[in-house]
Amino acid sequence: MTNIQEKTETPIDDKIREEVENARTVCDISGSNSAECAAAWDAVEELQAEASHQRQNKPKNSLEQYCDDNPEAAECRVYDD
């Protein structure tokens, strides 16, 4: 694992890895066309969707917060090309 991955890892990423391993095991045991296999991969997909949702809702940085509070400030001006 690289340093970048270590810094961006979240508890949900660990859970996704665990669920992927579980899904592979379930599918090996019950067969890739079984309901159990499908349910295991559905659990993985749900966790991946939640991880994506969490990344999209990350907190604003200090400049973004400042510009929300002070939209007229020079640092917050947006120019059209």
N, C-alpha and C positions, 0 to 999 in steps of 0.2 A: 504494500500500500504506500502511495506517495504522500508527502507532507500535505499537499493540497487536499487530497481526499480526507486525510485525518482531520483537517481544520473544518471541513464542510460536512462531516459525518454528523448525523443526528440519531437520536434513539429510534426514530421510525425507520431509518436506513438499516439499522441492525435487525429490526423486526422483519423488514422486507426480506433480508437475506435468510433469516430463519424460516420464513414462510415459503420461500422458493425451495429451500432444501426439503422442507416438509412436503411440498407439492410433488417434487421429484420422487421422493420416497413413496408417497401414497400412490402415485401413478405407476411406479415400478411394481408395487404389490397388487394393486387392484386393476391395473390395465389402463391404458391411455384413453379409452372410450368410456370409462366408468363414471357414474355420478359423483363418486368420491373424488376422483381426479379433477373433474370439472369444478367441484366446490372448492377444492384446495387452490386451484388457479384463480378462482373468483376472489378468494381471500387475498391473494397476492395483488390482483388488480385493484381491489379496494384500498389496500395500503399504499400502492403507488399513486392512486388518485389523491389520497389524503396528503401524501408527501408533496405532490405538485401544488395542491391547494395551500399548504403551509408556506411553500416557497413564494407563492404569489402574494401572500398577505404579510410579507416581512415588514417589520417596523421601518418607519421613515428615518433617514439619516438627519443629522442636525441641520444641514442646508435646506433640505426639503421641508422640515418643520418650520425653520425660520421663514422661508418663502410663503408657507401657508399663513403664517402670522403677519408677514410684512410683504404683501405682493407688490407694493410700490417701490421696494428697495432696488437699488441699482444691480445688486447681485442676482436679482430674481427676474430681471427683464428678459423677455423672449423676443427675438427679432425674426421677422419673416424674411425669407430670401427673395 
